[in-house]
Amino acid sequence: MKYLYSTIVLVVGVWVQWMWSTYGSFFGLAPQVLLVLTVALASREKPALAMSFAFVWGLFSDAMRVHLFGAEALFFTCVAYGVGLVRRQIDVSSLVPQIALLGVISYIYFPALALIGLVFERHAFWAGWERFLLTPIYNCLVAPAGFLFMERFTQKHDF
């Protein structure tokens, strides 16, 4: 039964990201729901589980764009691992520290993708200043719903 619930969480995350980025973008910008869910899951669950979900969500996110395939899967997996490490030092069980951590990670996201592209493709991909400045704000606005979903789901169903 837990595999069914895990599959539902994966599919819901992918579906919400696809729907929001396709139909709900605001001036061409959409929050990174999969990044929000990755941080939410990594702050609540075991690192191996969070990294597995993050890798699959990262592959889907890579498939949605044309740039370096695998870059987001690598970044999401590193985020899940990093949040798992930070979770031991900082109490990320409440909403305010989770949103603060997500804000920091969201601002690291674009330079990290540029660095990954520089290492593997020998040129950096820059999404633009609008995305760099506004997407983290959108992520933080969507974060309470993502964290609440992950909290309710992980409490009811033992992963």
ABEGO torsion letter per residue (X at the ends): XAAAAAAAAAAAAAAAAAAAAAAABBGGBBBBAAAAAAAAAAAABBAAAAAAAAAAAAAAAAAABABBBGAAAAAAAAAAAAAAAAAAABBAABAAAAAAAAAAAAAAAAAAAAAAAAAAAGBBBBAEAAAAAAAAAAAAAAAAAAAAAAAAAAAABBX
